[in-house]
Amino acid sequence: MRSRRYLAAAIVVVLCSALASLIWPRSSTKVAAAAPTTTTTTIAPTTTTAPPPAHAFEAADAVVPEVALFDAAGATDSTGSLPNPTIEHVPLAFLVKAHGPPGWLQVQVSRRPNGSTAWIHQSDVALRPVDNRIKVEVAAHKLTVYKGTSSQVLFEAPVADGAPATPTPLGDFFVDVVVRVDRPSGAYGPYQLSVAGFSDVLQTFGGGPGQIAIHGTNHPELIGKYVSNGCVRLNNDDITALAQIAPVGTPVEIVA
């Protein structure tokens, strides 16, 4: 009886050992490594935005004795020319309105009718950046200098405008000459900024073609009134300050 029990127990031990050897991995058994994780990275396309121009406007200073004017870019026959220096013995300058085909510029010209433009050879001029613009409000008797094309005000001053019989012309012009006056106590004050605009009434004035200017005055009590022959008058301290921030080529907008 006891021997049978011993035999049965031995059989159970052998079976358990065999089963354990099948279930438990042996030391030589290799366990498959997990497949490596692969990551796919999608790179967004790079977009490049051209930076805004550093300067809002461009002036063109003549570098030749005479600048030929053309009706269209690429034209072979000029419609006229302008001397450099001008008949007033000052450097010839333009306000650039557009860049055309290679080698051509459309510019605003200081001549009648007001707002005249022409095409010129780019090789005839040197380009120069201009940062600010002037706005004259005739009814408000006010001149304002803005930073570029923005609404940021850099300077503001009261002015005297054209009398009813000789009104200040309205339109888009530019400063074509800046002159420091020899006699600052005179009628034009210490500075005169010639504007490429002409009187709608006076075809000539003082021996000139009736061209207007922004200048000082020896009658500050008239500031804020309609009294001039078309020019824009400022107090002498104001015209001195304006001359420092409105070089040749500065756009001038005159509105009612």
Backbone hydrogen bonds in HBPLUS format (Angstrom, degrees):
<---DONOR---> <-ACCEPTOR-->    atom                        ^
c    i                          cat <-CA-CA->   ^        H-A-AA   ^      H-
h    n   atom  resd res      DA  || num        DHA   H-A  angle D-A-AA Bond
n    s   type  num  typ     dist DA aas  dist angle  dist       angle   num
A0005-ARG N   A0001-MET O   3.20 MM   4  6.52 150.2  2.30 139.3 147.4     1
A0006-TYR N   A0002-ARG O   2.93 MM   4  6.31 154.2  2.00 149.2 156.6     2
A0007-LEU N   A0003-SER O   2.92 MM   4  6.15 155.0  1.99 145.5 152.1     3
A0008-ALA N   A0004-ARG O   2.90 MM   4  6.14 163.6  1.92 151.0 154.9     4
A0009-ALA N   A0005-ARG O   2.94 MM   4  6.16 157.5  1.99 148.5 154.7     5
A0010-ALA N   A0006-TYR O   2.98 MM   4  6.20 153.0  2.06 145.3 152.6     6
A0011-ILE N   A0007-LEU O   3.03 MM   4  6.30 156.1  2.08 149.6 155.6     7
A0012-VAL N   A0008-ALA O   3.08 MM   4  6.34 156.4  2.13 146.9 152.8     8
A0013-VAL N   A0009-ALA O   3.05 MM   4  6.33 155.9  2.11 148.3 154.3     9
A0014-VAL N   A0010-ALA O   3.05 MM   4  6.30 162.3  2.08 151.9 155.9    10
A0015-LEU N   A0011-ILE O   3.01 MM   4  6.25 163.2  2.04 151.7 156.1    11
A0016-CYS N   A0012-VAL O   2.98 MM   4  6.16 159.3  2.02 149.7 155.3    12
A0017-SER N   A0013-VAL O   2.97 MM   4  6.17 156.9  2.03 149.1 155.5    13
A0018-ALA N   A0014-VAL O   3.01 MM   4  6.24 159.4  2.06 150.0 155.4    14
A0019-LEU N   A0015-LEU O   2.95 MM   4  6.16 159.7  1.99 148.7 154.3    15
A0020-ALA N   A0016-CYS O   2.92 MM   4  6.09 156.9  1.97 147.3 153.5    16
A0021-SER N   A0017-SER O   3.05 MM   4  6.27 150.4  2.14 144.9 152.3    17
A0022-LEU N   A0018-ALA O   3.23 MM   4  6.52 135.5  2.43 138.7 149.8    18
A0022-LEU N   A0019-LEU O   3.13 MM   3  5.21 131.5  2.38  95.5 108.5    19
A0023-ILE N   A0019-LEU O   3.11 MM   4  6.42 149.8  2.21 147.8 155.8    20
A0024-TRP N   A0020-ALA O   2.93 MM   4  5.84 168.0  1.94 155.1 157.9    21
A0029-THR N   A0026-ARG O   2.95 MM   3  5.29 159.3  2.00 111.2 118.0    22
A0057-PHE N   A0130-VAL O   3.11 MM  73  4.94 155.1  2.17 161.9 157.9    23
A0130-VAL N   A0057-PHE O   2.87 MM  73  4.94 153.2  1.94 136.8 132.0    24
A0096-VAL N   A0058-GLU O   2.98 MM  38  5.47 164.8  2.00 149.5 153.0    25
A0059-ALA N   A0128-ARG O   2.76 MM  69  5.11 171.9  1.76 160.2 162.4    26
A0128-ARG N   A0059-ALA O   2.86 MM  69  5.11 149.7  1.96 150.9 152.0    27
A0060-ALA N   A0094-PHE O   2.96 MM  34  5.03 159.4  2.01 135.2 137.3    28
A0094-PHE N   A0060-ALA O   2.90 MM  34  5.03 143.6  2.03 135.5 147.1    29
A0061-ASP N   A0126-ALA O   2.92 MM  65  5.15 166.7  1.94 149.9 146.5    30
A0126-ALA N   A0061-ASP O   2.75 MM  65  5.15 149.8  1.84 140.1 149.3    31
A0062-ALA N   A0092-LEU O   3.02 MM  30  5.57 171.2  2.03 152.3 154.9    32
A0063-VAL N   A0124-ASP O   2.87 MM  61  5.66 164.3  1.89 144.4 143.1    33
A0084-ASN N   A0065-PRO O   2.82 MM  19  4.82 147.5  1.93 142.3 133.9    34
A0067-VAL N   A0082-LEU O   2.94 MM  15  5.36 164.1  1.97 155.0 156.2    35
A0082-LEU N   A0067-VAL O   2.98 MM  15  5.36 149.8  2.07 138.3 146.8    36
A0069-LEU N   A0080-GLY O   2.83 MM  11  5.38 169.2  1.85 146.7 144.3    37
A0079-THR N   A0069-LEU O   2.76 MM  10  5.73 154.7  1.82 147.6 156.4    38
A0070-PHE N   A0119-TRP O   2.88 MM  49  4.91 143.6  2.01 144.2 152.1    39
A0119-TRP N   A0070-PHE O   2.89 MM  49  4.91 169.8  1.90 147.9 149.0    40
A0075-ALA N   A0072-ALA O   3.20 MM   3  5.55 160.7  2.24 128.3 128.6    41
A0086-THR N   A0090-VAL O   2.79 MM   4  5.44 164.6  1.82 156.5 156.6    42
A0089-HIS N   A0086-THR O   2.83 MM   3  5.05 157.0  1.88 112.1 116.1    43
A0108-GLN N   A0095-LEU O   2.80 MM  13  5.23 160.2  1.84 151.3 157.6    44
A0097-LYS N   A0106-GLN O   2.76 MM   9  5.45 164.9  1.78 148.1 151.5    45
A0098-ALA N   A0106-GLN O   3.20 MM   8  5.04 154.7  2.27 137.2 135.9    46
A0106-GLN N   A0098-ALA O   2.87 MM   8  5.04 176.2  1.87 151.7 153.0    47
A0100-GLY N   A0104-TRP O   3.16 MM   4  5.25 161.4  2.19 130.4 133.2    48
A0104-TRP N   A0101-PRO O   2.97 MM   3  5.66 145.1  2.09 158.7 157.2    49
A0122-GLN N   A0103-GLY O   2.90 MM  19  5.10 172.2  1.91 124.8 127.5    50
A0105-LEU N   A0120-ILE O   3.06 MM  15  5.46 156.2  2.12 153.1 157.9    51
A0120-ILE N   A0105-LEU O   2.89 MM  15  5.46 155.6  1.95 154.3 162.5    52
A0107-VAL N   A0118-ALA O   2.85 MM  11  5.61 167.2  1.86 169.5 172.0    53
A0118-ALA N   A0107-VAL O   2.96 MM  11  5.61 148.2  2.07 152.9 162.7    54
A0109-VAL N   A0116-SER O   2.86 MM   7  5.58 167.2  1.88 143.5 147.3    55
A0111-ARG N   A0109-VAL O   3.03 MM   2  5.77 121.8  2.38 109.6  93.4    56
A0116-SER N   A0113-PRO O   3.16 MM   3  5.82 131.5  2.41 148.3 146.9    57
A0124-ASP N   A0121-HIS O   2.99 MM   3  5.56 163.0  2.02 116.1 121.7    58
A0125-VAL N   A0122-GLN O   3.19 MM   3  5.69 169.5  2.20 116.8 119.7    59
A0148-GLY N   A0131-ASP O   2.74 MM  17  5.28 129.0  2.00 136.2 151.9    60
A0133-ARG N   A0146-TYR O   3.10 MM  13  5.42 152.3  2.18 146.8 152.4    61
A0146-TYR N   A0133-ARG O   2.90 MM  13  5.42 158.8  1.95 155.6 162.0    62
A0134-ILE N   A0251-PRO O   2.86 MM 117  6.11 168.8  1.88 155.4 159.3    63
A0253-GLU N   A0134-ILE O   2.86 MM 119  6.16 166.2  1.88 149.2 152.4    64
A0135-LYS N   A0144-THR O   2.83 MM   9  5.25 155.0  1.89 156.6 163.8    65
A0144-THR N   A0135-LYS O   2.86 MM   9  5.25 161.3  1.89 153.1 159.6    66
A0136-VAL N   A0253-GLU O   2.77 MM 117  6.19 162.5  1.80 162.0 167.5    67
A0255-VAL N   A0136-VAL O   2.90 MM 119  6.24 168.0  1.91 175.7 178.5    68
A0137-GLU N   A0142-LYS O   2.84 MM   5  5.28 168.2  1.85 162.8 166.5    69
A0141-HIS N   A0137-GLU O   2.93 MM   4  5.89 110.9  2.42 139.3 156.7    70
A0142-LYS N   A0137-GLU O   3.16 MM   5  5.28 164.6  2.18 142.8 147.6    71
A0138-VAL N   A0255-VAL O   3.01 MM 117  6.23 174.6  2.02 159.0 157.6    72
A0141-HIS N   A0138-VAL O   3.01 MM   3  5.00 150.5  2.09 102.0 111.4    73
A0139-ALA N   A0256-ALA O   3.13 MM 117  5.77 146.8  2.25 100.8 110.6    74
A0159-VAL N   A0141-HIS O   2.96 MM  18  4.98 152.5  2.04 118.0 120.0    75
A0143-LEU N   A0157-ALA O   2.88 MM  14  5.38 165.4  1.90 165.9 170.2    76
A0157-ALA N   A0143-LEU O   2.93 MM  14  5.38 153.0  2.01 153.1 159.8    77
A0145-VAL N   A0155-PHE O   2.82 MM  10  5.01 164.4  1.84 144.6 146.5    78
A0154-LEU N   A0145-VAL O   2.77 MM   9  5.47 173.8  1.77 158.7 160.4    79
A0147-LYS N   A0152-GLN O   2.92 MM   5  5.48 152.4  2.00 151.9 160.8    80
A0150-SER N   A0147-LYS O   3.03 MM   3  5.76 145.1  2.15 145.8 149.0    81
A0224-GLY N   A0159-VAL O   2.92 MM  65  5.38 137.4  2.11 102.8 113.7    82
A0160-ALA N   A0233-ARG O   3.00 MM  73  5.01 147.2  2.11 130.9 140.2    83
A0233-ARG N   A0160-ALA O   3.02 MM  73  5.01 163.0  2.05 143.4 148.0    84
A0161-ASP N   A0225-LYS O   3.00 MM  64  6.41 143.6  2.14 143.4 154.1    85
A0227-VAL N   A0161-ASP O   2.83 MM  66  6.13 132.4  2.06 159.8 156.8    86
A0228-SER N   A0161-ASP O   2.91 MM  67  5.72 169.9  1.92 140.0 138.2    87
A0163-ALA N   A0228-SER O   2.78 MM  65  5.32 164.4  1.81 146.3 140.8    88
A0166-THR N   A0163-ALA O   2.95 MM   3  5.15 136.7  2.14 106.7 119.6    89
A0171-GLY N   A0254-ILE O   3.01 MM  83  5.33 159.5  2.05 137.1 142.5    90
A0254-ILE N   A0171-GLY O   2.89 MM  83  5.33 172.1  1.90 161.1 163.8    91
A0173-PHE N   A0252-VAL O   2.67 MM  79  4.88 175.5  1.67 157.6 158.8    92
A0252-VAL N   A0173-PHE O   2.91 MM  79  4.88 168.5  1.92 116.1 116.3    93
A0196-ALA N   A0174-PHE O   2.86 MM  22  5.48 163.8  1.88 156.8 161.9    94
A0175-VAL N   A0250-THR O   2.88 MM  75  5.31 154.0  1.94 144.4 151.9    95
A0249-GLY N   A0175-VAL O   2.73 MM  74  5.29 166.7  1.75 150.5 154.5    96
A0176-ASP N   A0194-SER O   2.93 MM  18  5.75 151.0  2.01 140.3 149.6    97
A0194-SER N   A0177-VAL O   2.84 MM  17  5.00 138.4  2.01 142.3 152.8    98
A0179-VAL N   A0192-GLN O   2.89 MM  13  5.20 168.5  1.90 154.9 158.7    99
A0192-GLN N   A0179-VAL O   2.89 MM  13  5.20 153.3  1.96 152.7 158.2   100
A0181-VAL N   A0190-PRO O   2.87 MM   9  5.06 149.1  1.96 123.8 131.5   101
A0186-GLY N   A0183-ARG O   2.98 MM   3  5.64 164.9  2.01 127.0 129.3   102
A0189-GLY N   A0186-GLY O   3.28 MM   3  5.49 162.1  2.31 108.0 113.4   103
A0216-GLY N   A0188-TYR O   2.86 MM  28  4.80 135.4  2.06 138.7 124.5   104
A0193-LEU N   A0214-ILE O   2.72 MM  21  5.02 178.5  1.72 160.7 161.2   105
A0214-ILE N   A0193-LEU O   2.85 MM  21  5.02 162.4  1.88 140.1 145.2   106
A0195-VAL N   A0212-ILE O   3.10 MM  17  5.73 169.1  2.11 138.6 139.5   107
A0197-GLY N   A0195-VAL O   2.68 MM   2  5.43 143.5  1.81 102.5  92.2   108
A0212-ILE N   A0197-GLY O   2.99 MM  15  5.90 164.6  2.01 150.4 154.2   109
A0199-SER N   A0210-GLY O   2.90 MM  11  5.59 169.3  1.91 161.9 162.6   110
A0205-PHE N   A0208-GLY O   3.03 MM   3  5.23 151.7  2.11 119.9 126.9   111
A0208-GLY N   A0205-PHE O   2.94 MM   3  5.23 161.8  1.97 114.0 119.4   112
A0232-VAL N   A0213-ALA O   2.95 MM  19  6.33 164.1  1.97 156.4 161.7   113
A0215-HIS N   A0232-VAL O   2.99 MM  17  6.48 154.8  2.06 159.0 167.0   114
A0234-LEU N   A0215-HIS O   2.84 MM  19  6.12 147.1  1.95 152.3 161.8   115
A0222-LEU N   A0219-HIS O   3.02 MM   3  5.87 170.2  2.03 125.5 128.7   116
A0223-ILE N   A0220-PRO O   3.17 MM   3  5.52 167.1  2.19 112.0 116.1   117
A0225-LYS N   A0222-LEU O   3.15 MM   3  5.78 130.6  2.41 147.5 145.2   118
A0238-ASP N   A0235-ASN O   3.00 MM   3  5.24 119.1  2.38 101.6 117.0   119
A0239-ILE N   A0235-ASN O   2.95 MM   4  6.31 158.3  2.00 159.6 166.2   120
A0240-THR N   A0236-ASN O   3.10 MM   4  6.16 151.1  2.19 140.3 147.8   121
A0241-ALA N   A0237-ASP O   3.12 MM   4  6.35 154.3  2.19 140.4 146.8   122
A0242-LEU N   A0238-ASP O   2.87 MM   4  6.08 157.8  1.92 149.9 156.6   123
A0243-ALA N   A0239-ILE O   3.01 MM   4  6.08 155.2  2.08 143.2 148.5   124
A0244-GLN N   A0241-ALA O   3.24 MM   3  5.56 145.5  2.36 104.1 113.3   125
A0245-ILE N   A0242-LEU O   3.04 MM   3  5.53 152.0  2.12 114.4 122.2   126
A0250-THR N   A0247-PRO O   3.10 MM   3  5.88 148.4  2.20 146.9 147.5   127
